[in-house]
């Protein structure tokens, strides 16, 4: 899978990312590092424990990571979740929003395995 194919698969923004990181090799390096990042597991754990304050911080951090790496689809879903829990309250649709984040995140993790 090429880097451009990766971004097409995950609903990402290759053009913005290449402008920032300059080479496909650098993109691959940081994309693979993002697979080791603990932000998503922290989000999942915090929500499972009902710790909305930590979940908010994790969702907000995840949104930032996505913005930096051009993960547009995941950034959008993480942003929606961030705004949903910004006030520190678990709402009826919070876990539905998290499921979208989870789906988007897992798609990226699978696509990363296909990178050189």
C-alpha positions as CSV (number, residue, x, y, z in Angstrom):
1,X,0.0,0.0,0.0
2,X,1.4,3.4,-0.9
3,X,1.1,6.3,1.5
4,X,-1.5,8.0,-0.7
5,X,-3.5,4.7,-0.8
6,X,-3.3,4.7,3.0
7,X,-4.8,8.1,3.3
8,X,-7.5,7.3,0.8
9,X,-8.4,4.2,2.8
10,X,-8.6,6.0,6.1
11,X,-10.4,9.1,4.9
12,X,-7.3,11.2,5.5
13,X,-5.7,14.2,4.0
14,X,-2.5,13.2,2.3
15,X,-1.9,16.6,0.6
16,X,-1.9,18.5,3.9
17,X,0.3,15.9,5.6
18,X,2.9,15.9,2.9
19,X,3.1,19.7,3.1
20,X,3.9,19.4,6.8
21,X,6.1,16.3,6.9
22,X,7.7,16.8,3.4
23,X,8.4,13.1,2.5
24,X,6.5,9.8,2.4
25,X,9.2,8.2,4.5
26,X,8.7,10.8,7.3
27,X,4.9,10.3,7.1
28,X,5.3,6.5,7.4
29,X,7.6,7.0,10.4
30,X,5.1,9.2,12.3
31,X,2.1,7.1,11.3
32,X,3.8,4.0,12.7
33,X,4.6,5.9,15.8
34,X,1.0,6.9,16.2
35,X,0.1,3.2,16.4
36,X,2.1,3.0,19.6
37,X,0.5,6.1,21.1
38,X,-1.5,5.5,24.3
39,X,-4.1,8.2,23.7
40,X,-6.8,6.0,22.3
41,X,-6.3,3.2,24.9
42,X,-6.5,5.9,27.6
43,X,-9.7,7.2,26.1
44,X,-11.3,3.7,26.0
45,X,-10.2,3.0,29.6
46,X,-11.4,6.4,30.9
47,X,-14.8,5.9,29.4
48,X,-15.1,2.4,30.7
49,X,-14.3,3.6,34.2
50,X,-16.7,6.6,33.9
51,X,-13.8,9.1,34.3
52,X,-15.2,11.8,32.0
53,X,-12.5,14.3,32.9
54,X,-9.7,12.0,31.7
55,X,-11.8,10.8,28.7
56,X,-12.1,14.5,27.7
57,X,-8.4,15.0,27.9
58,X,-7.7,11.8,25.9
59,X,-10.3,12.6,23.2
60,X,-8.9,16.1,22.9
61,X,-5.4,14.8,22.6
62,X,-6.5,12.2,20.0
63,X,-8.1,15.0,18.0
64,X,-4.7,16.8,18.0
65,X,-2.7,13.8,16.9
66,X,-5.2,13.3,14.1
67,X,-5.0,16.9,13.0
68,X,-1.2,16.7,12.9
69,X,-1.2,13.4,10.9
70,X,-4.0,14.2,8.5
71,X,-6.4,11.5,9.9
72,X,-9.4,13.6,8.9
73,X,-12.2,11.0,9.5
74,X,-10.9,10.1,13.0
75,X,-10.3,13.8,13.8
76,X,-13.9,14.5,13.0
77,X,-15.3,11.7,15.1
78,X,-12.8,12.5,18.0
79,X,-13.9,16.1,17.8
80,X,-17.5,15.2,18.1
81,X,-16.8,13.1,21.1
82,X,-14.7,15.8,22.7
83,X,-17.4,18.4,22.3
84,X,-20.0,15.9,23.7
85,X,-18.1,15.4,26.9
86,X,-16.6,18.9,27.2
87,X,-18.9,19.7,30.1
88,X,-17.9,16.6,32.0
89,X,-21.2,14.9,31.7
90,X,-21.7,11.4,30.2
91,X,-24.7,11.9,27.8
92,X,-27.0,9.3,26.3
93,X,-25.2,9.4,23.0
94,X,-21.6,9.5,24.3
95,X,-20.9,5.8,23.8
96,X,-22.5,5.9,20.3
97,X,-20.0,8.7,19.5
98,X,-17.2,6.6,21.0
99,X,-18.1,3.7,18.8
100,X,-17.6,5.8,15.7
101,X,-14.2,6.9,17.1
102,X,-13.4,3.2,17.8
103,X,-14.3,2.2,14.3
104,X,-12.3,5.0,12.7
105,X,-9.3,4.2,15.0
106,X,-9.3,0.5,14.3
107,X,-9.5,1.1,10.5
108,X,-6.3,3.2,10.8
109,X,-4.6,0.6,12.9
110,X,-5.4,-2.1,10.3
111,X,-4.3,0.2,7.4
112,X,-1.0,0.9,9.1
113,X,-0.1,-2.8,8.9
114,X,-0.2,-2.5,5.1
115,X,2.4,0.3,5.0
116,X,6.0,-0.5,4.0
